[in-house]
């Protein structure tokens, strides 16, 4: 499975962006889909995840500002990012964790830059 992330860009503080992550083929509806981000010199960190049943989990830093969702029919996840702040600047990676296996899939990353 290949994941294609898109939607990143440059935005002013307070603005919004919507990231999308499309899988190249059908993935298990039981898979957990998520978004992570990474800045140079730091480890990749969790932003948000969503289960097939719609249960979501967010890092405290994005709660109330970001919304993760998925469209199982389109094998796509989304990350709506509102009220963006300079600290949100990072490369954002989408992720798919199939159930019952140890491997996972990563997208290629999309740059999000928030100017102050």
Secondary structure, 3 states (H helix, E strand, C coil): CCEEEECCEEEECCCCEEEEEEECCCCCCCCEEEEEEECCCCCCEEEEEECCCCCEEECCCCCCCEEEEEEHHHCEEEEEECCCCHHHCEEEEEEEECCCCCCCEEECCEEEEEEC
